[in-house]
Amino acid sequence: MNSEEVSVNRRTVLRATGAAIGGAALAGCTGSATDTTDSPAGESGGESGGETAETDGGSDGTGGGSGDGSSPEFDGWLSDVGNYDGVTDATGEDSVTVRVGTEANGGAYGFGPAAVRVDAGTTVVWEWTGDGGTHNVVAEGGAFESEMVGEEGYTFERAFESAGTYEYACTPHEAMGMKGVVVVE
């Protein structure tokens, strides 16, 4: 094992441990789905409805698809995701739903589908199943982040305007493989 692998593993473990401790400390302290919004970090939302759409850029798009029918691994991001079996093509759709808390990774610790391809301008709606405890959706690099929620039917949405590859995870379950990707063309 080289020092880069140790660093990545250590960061992953520390992030998961910190999220689990923080999540346990805040259990019951968050508001319901009707009094939260998708606001930038440090701002509180005052509108009801559970979410608002936002837009911003992603990565340079590397790892999005091979064109040869194989399942891209997105530089290893989805290598430990139990329900990942390729990128779901949802191009041509105005809105796409990704389920949060689907069966994967030894329980209800998956996004379904784990990877989805959409056109620029498409809104992705993450909808909670209510299974697997509390989950959130957090982009690598902080481009977007939902609340920690366990309630069935809660939704968080984001309009993707810029082409790129957007990797995201559920913070407390990331080490278990609860990760996903949105590829925007």
C-alpha positions as YAML, in Angstrom:
chain: A
units: angstrom
residues:
- id: 1
  name: MET
  ca: [0.00, 0.00, 0.00]
- id: 2
  name: ASN
  ca: [1.49, 3.36, -0.92]
- id: 3
  name: SER
  ca: [1.22, 6.59, 1.09]
- id: 4
  name: GLU
  ca: [-1.46, 7.98, -1.25]
- id: 5
  name: GLU
  ca: [-3.76, 5.02, -0.54]
- id: 6
  name: VAL
  ca: [-3.22, 5.38, 3.22]
- id: 7
  name: SER
  ca: [-4.09, 9.08, 3.03]
- id: 8
  name: VAL
  ca: [-7.28, 8.45, 1.07]
- id: 9
  name: ASN
  ca: [-8.39, 5.67, 3.39]
- id: 10
  name: ARG
  ca: [-7.58, 7.71, 6.49]
- id: 11
  name: ARG
  ca: [-9.56, 10.69, 5.14]
- id: 12
  name: THR
  ca: [-12.50, 8.47, 4.28]
- id: 13
  name: VAL
  ca: [-12.54, 6.90, 7.75]
- id: 14
  name: LEU
  ca: [-12.16, 10.25, 9.52]
- id: 15
  name: ARG
  ca: [-14.90, 11.83, 7.40]
- id: 16
  name: ALA
  ca: [-17.28, 8.92, 8.05]
- id: 17
  name: THR
  ca: [-16.48, 8.86, 11.79]
- id: 18
  name: GLY
  ca: [-16.93, 12.60, 12.15]
- id: 19
  name: ALA
  ca: [-20.22, 12.51, 10.27]
- id: 20
  name: ALA
  ca: [-21.50, 9.64, 12.40]
- id: 21
  name: ILE
  ca: [-20.59, 11.42, 15.62]
- id: 22
  name: GLY
  ca: [-22.00, 14.73, 14.38]
- id: 23
  name: GLY
  ca: [-25.15, 13.04, 13.11]
- id: 24
  name: ALA
  ca: [-25.69, 11.29, 16.43]
- id: 25
  name: ALA
  ca: [-25.17, 14.55, 18.31]
- id: 26
  name: LEU
  ca: [-27.72, 16.34, 16.15]
- id: 27
  name: ALA
  ca: [-30.31, 13.55, 16.00]
- id: 28
  name: GLY
  ca: [-33.73, 15.09, 16.41]
- id: 29
  name: CYS
  ca: [-32.39, 18.63, 16.12]
- id: 30
  name: THR
  ca: [-33.05, 19.17, 12.44]
- id: 31
  name: GLY
  ca: [-36.29, 20.54, 11.06]
- id: 32
  name: SER
  ca: [-38.86, 18.65, 9.05]
- id: 33
  name: ALA
  ca: [-38.78, 18.39, 5.27]
- id: 34
  name: THR
  ca: [-41.30, 21.21, 5.01]
- id: 35
  name: ASP
  ca: [-39.13, 23.82, 6.72]
- id: 36
  name: THR
  ca: [-35.78, 23.32, 4.99]
- id: 37
  name: THR
  ca: [-34.39, 24.53, 1.72]
- id: 38
  name: ASP
  ca: [-31.33, 23.85, -0.36]
- id: 39
  name: SER
  ca: [-29.42, 26.94, 0.71]
- id: 40
  name: PRO
  ca: [-25.72, 27.61, 0.36]
- id: 41
  name: ALA
  ca: [-23.69, 26.69, 3.44]
- id: 42
  name: GLY
  ca: [-24.08, 29.19, 6.23]
- id: 43
  name: GLU
  ca: [-27.48, 30.44, 5.11]
- id: 44
  name: SER
  ca: [-30.76, 29.25, 6.51]
- id: 45
  name: GLY
  ca: [-33.75, 28.65, 4.33]
- id: 46
  name: GLY
  ca: [-37.04, 30.21, 5.22]
- id: 47
  name: GLU
  ca: [-39.26, 28.85, 2.49]
- id: 48
  name: SER
  ca: [-41.38, 25.75, 2.89]
- id: 49
  name: GLY
  ca: [-41.41, 22.97, 0.36]
- id: 50
  name: GLY
  ca: [-38.21, 21.16, 1.24]
- id: 51
  name: GLU
  ca: [-35.99, 22.26, -1.61]
- id: 52
  name: THR
  ca: [-35.08, 24.75, -4.25]
- id: 53
  name: ALA
  ca: [-33.23, 24.24, -7.50]
- id: 54
  name: GLU
  ca: [-29.71, 25.57, -7.87]
- id: 55
  name: THR
  ca: [-27.12, 25.37, -10.59]
- id: 56
  name: ASP
  ca: [-23.36, 25.40, -10.81]
- id: 57
  name: GLY
  ca: [-20.43, 23.69, -12.49]
- id: 58
  name: GLY
  ca: [-19.02, 20.22, -12.07]
- id: 59
  name: SER
  ca: [-15.74, 18.59, -12.89]
- id: 60
  name: ASP
  ca: [-14.19, 18.47, -16.32]
- id: 61
  name: GLY
  ca: [-16.29, 15.44, -17.25]
- id: 62
  name: THR
  ca: [-13.55, 12.83, -17.10]
- id: 63
  name: GLY
  ca: [-14.73, 9.33, -16.39]
- id: 64
  name: GLY
  ca: [-18.24, 9.91, -17.72]
- id: 65
  name: GLY
  ca: [-18.49, 7.10, -20.21]
- id: 66
  name: SER
  ca: [-16.40, 4.83, -22.33]
- id: 67
  name: GLY
  ca: [-18.69, 4.41, -25.33]
- id: 68
  name: ASP
  ca: [-17.75, 0.71, -25.52]
- id: 69
  name: GLY
  ca: [-20.60, -0.59, -23.35]
- id: 70
  name: SER
  ca: [-18.44, -1.09, -20.26]
- id: 71
  name: SER
  ca: [-19.27, 0.47, -16.90]
- id: 72
  name: PRO
  ca: [-17.00, 3.44, -16.19]
- id: 73
  name: GLU
  ca: [-15.64, 3.53, -12.65]
- id: 74
  name: PHE
  ca: [-15.25, 7.34, -12.48]
- id: 75
  name: ASP
  ca: [-11.63, 7.13, -11.30]
- id: 76
  name: GLY
  ca: [-12.62, 4.58, -8.66]
- id: 77
  name: TRP
  ca: [-15.46, 6.65, -7.15]
- id: 78
  name: LEU
  ca: [-18.04, 3.88, -7.72]
- id: 79
  name: SER
  ca: [-15.70, 0.89, -7.33]
- id: 80
  name: ASP
  ca: [-17.19, -0.04, -3.93]
- id: 81
  name: VAL
  ca: [-20.84, 0.74, -4.75]
- id: 82
  name: GLY
  ca: [-22.86, -2.48, -4.52]
- id: 83
  name: ASN
  ca: [-25.70, -1.51, -6.86]
- id: 84
  name: TYR
  ca: [-23.61, 0.17, -9.59]
- id: 85
  name: ASP
  ca: [-23.94, -1.71, -12.86]
- id: 86
  name: GLY
  ca: [-23.49, 1.10, -15.37]
- id: 87
  name: VAL
  ca: [-24.73, 4.58, -16.15]
- id: 88
  name: THR
  ca: [-28.50, 4.96, -16.60]
- id: 89
  name: ASP
  ca: [-29.17, 7.03, -19.71]
- id: 90
  name: ALA
  ca: [-31.81, 9.65, -18.89]
- id: 91
  name: THR
  ca: [-30.90, 12.09, -21.65]
- id: 92
  name: GLY
  ca: [-33.93, 13.72, -23.21]
- id: 93
  name: GLU
  ca: [-35.76, 13.97, -19.86]
- id: 94
  name: ASP
  ca: [-36.57, 17.29, -18.17]
- id: 95
  name: SER
  ca: [-36.49, 15.73, -14.70]
- id: 96
  name: VAL
  ca: [-34.96, 12.54, -13.31]
- id: 97
  name: THR
  ca: [-35.58, 10.92, -9.91]
- id: 98
  name: VAL
  ca: [-32.83, 9.22, -7.91]
- id: 99
  name: ARG
  ca: [-34.03, 7.22, -4.89]
- id: 100
  name: VAL
  ca: [-32.13, 7.75, -1.63]
- id: 101
  name: GLY
  ca: [-31.93, 4.67, 0.62]
- id: 102
  name: THR
  ca: [-32.28, 1.89, -1.97]
- id: 103
  name: GLU
  ca: [-31.06, -1.64, -1.23]
- id: 104
  name: ALA
  ca: [-27.29, -1.73, -1.73]
- id: 105
  name: ASN
  ca: [-24.09, -2.15, 0.24]
- id: 106
  name: GLY
  ca: [-25.58, -4.47, 2.88]
- id: 107
  name: GLY
  ca: [-28.83, -2.57, 3.55]
- id: 108
  name: ALA
  ca: [-30.73, 0.51, 2.42]
- id: 109
  name: TYR
  ca: [-27.46, 2.35, 1.75]
- id: 110
  name: GLY
  ca: [-27.61, 3.16, -1.94]
- id: 111
  name: PHE
  ca: [-28.72, 5.68, -4.51]
- id: 112
  name: GLY
  ca: [-30.91, 4.29, -7.28]
- id: 113
  name: PRO
  ca: [-29.64, 4.57, -9.90]
- id: 114
  name: ALA
  ca: [-26.07, 4.99, -8.68]
- id: 115
  name: ALA
  ca: [-25.04, 6.78, -11.89]
- id: 116
  name: VAL
  ca: [-27.23, 8.70, -14.31]
- id: 117
  name: ARG
  ca: [-26.49, 10.60, -17.55]
- id: 118
  name: VAL
  ca: [-28.59, 13.70, -18.29]
- id: 119
  name: ASP
  ca: [-28.62, 16.66, -20.64]
- id: 120
  name: ALA
  ca: [-27.60, 20.12, -19.46]
- id: 121
  name: GLY
  ca: [-30.69, 21.83, -18.03]
- id: 122
  name: THR
  ca: [-32.12, 18.64, -16.50]
- id: 123
  name: THR
  ca: [-33.32, 18.70, -12.90]
- id: 124
  name: VAL
  ca: [-32.30, 15.74, -10.76]
- id: 125
  name: VAL
  ca: [-34.68, 15.05, -7.87]
- id: 126
  name: TRP
  ca: [-33.39, 12.89, -5.03]
- id: 127
  name: GLU
  ca: [-36.33, 11.25, -3.21]
- id: 128
  name: TRP
  ca: [-35.92, 9.56, 0.16]
- id: 129
  name: THR
  ca: [-37.31, 6.03, 0.62]
- id: 130
  name: GLY
  ca: [-37.41, 6.34, 4.40]
- id: 131
  name: ASP
  ca: [-35.19, 3.23, 4.70]
- id: 132
  name: GLY
  ca: [-31.68, 2.95, 6.12]
- id: 133
  name: GLY
  ca: [-31.89, 5.74, 8.70]
- id: 134
  name: THR
  ca: [-31.01, 9.33, 7.93]
- id: 135
  name: HIS
  ca: [-29.25, 10.19, 4.69]
- id: 136
  name: ASN
  ca: [-28.04, 13.27, 2.88]
- id: 137
  name: VAL
  ca: [-26.73, 14.11, -0.59]
- id: 138
  name: VAL
  ca: [-23.41, 15.96, -0.59]
- id: 139
  name: ALA
  ca: [-21.38, 16.78, -3.69]
- id: 140
  name: GLU
  ca: [-17.64, 16.22, -3.61]
- id: 141
  name: GLY
  ca: [-16.19, 19.71, -3.43]
- id: 142
  name: GLY
  ca: [-19.34, 21.15, -1.83]
- id: 143
  name: ALA
  ca: [-21.26, 22.29, -4.92]
- id: 144
  name: PHE
  ca: [-24.52, 21.14, -3.30]
- id: 145
  name: GLU
  ca: [-25.70, 19.58, -0.04]
- id: 146
  name: SER
  ca: [-29.05, 18.44, 1.29]
- id: 147
  name: GLU
  ca: [-30.20, 18.21, 4.88]
- id: 148
  name: MET
  ca: [-29.83, 14.98, 6.89]
- id: 149
  name: VAL
  ca: [-33.27, 13.37, 6.53]
- id: 150
  name: GLY
  ca: [-34.85, 9.98, 7.23]
- id: 151
  name: GLU
  ca: [-38.41, 10.83, 6.19]
- id: 152
  name: GLU
  ca: [-39.96, 8.93, 3.28]
- id: 153
  name: GLY
  ca: [-40.98, 11.21, 0.42]
- id: 154
  name: TYR
  ca: [-38.59, 14.07, 1.26]
- id: 155
  name: THR
  ca: [-37.05, 15.52, -1.90]
- id: 156
  name: PHE
  ca: [-33.98, 17.56, -2.75]
- id: 157
  name: GLU
  ca: [-33.48, 18.83, -6.27]
- id: 158
  name: ARG
  ca: [-30.83, 20.46, -8.37]
- id: 159
  name: ALA
  ca: [-30.86, 21.78, -11.94]
- id: 160
  name: PHE
  ca: [-27.62, 20.86, -13.71]
- id: 161
  name: GLU
  ca: [-26.81, 23.55, -16.27]
- id: 162
  name: SER
  ca: [-23.10, 22.89, -16.89]
- id: 163
  name: ALA
  ca: [-21.63, 19.81, -18.57]
- id: 164
  name: GLY
  ca: [-19.43, 17.73, -16.29]
- id: 165
  name: THR
  ca: [-19.30, 14.82, -13.88]
- id: 166
  name: TYR
  ca: [-20.77, 15.42, -10.43]
- id: 167
  name: GLU
  ca: [-19.78, 12.90, -7.75]
- id: 168
  name: TYR
  ca: [-21.81, 12.84, -4.54]
- id: 169
  name: ALA
  ca: [-22.30, 10.73, -1.43]
- id: 170
  name: CYS
  ca: [-24.32, 10.27, 1.74]
- id: 171
  name: THR
  ca: [-21.91, 11.57, 4.38]
- id: 172
  name: PRO
  ca: [-22.62, 9.05, 7.20]
- id: 173
  name: HIS
  ca: [-22.71, 6.08, 4.79]
- id: 174
  name: GLU
  ca: [-20.01, 7.03, 2.27]
- id: 175
  name: ALA
  ca: [-17.51, 4.52, 3.72]
- id: 176
  name: MET
  ca: [-20.15, 1.82, 3.16]
- id: 177
  name: GLY
  ca: [-20.35, 2.72, -0.54]
- id: 178
  name: MET
  ca: [-23.38, 5.05, -0.58]
- id: 179
  name: LYS
  ca: [-22.15, 7.16, -3.48]
- id: 180
  name: GLY
  ca: [-23.45, 8.32, -6.83]
- id: 181
  name: VAL
  ca: [-22.64, 10.23, -9.99]
- id: 182
  name: VAL
  ca: [-24.55, 12.58, -12.30]
- id: 183
  name: VAL
  ca: [-22.98, 12.93, -15.75]
- id: 184
  name: VAL
  ca: [-24.19, 16.06, -17.54]
- id: 185
  name: GLU
  ca: [-23.71, 16.29, -21.32]
...
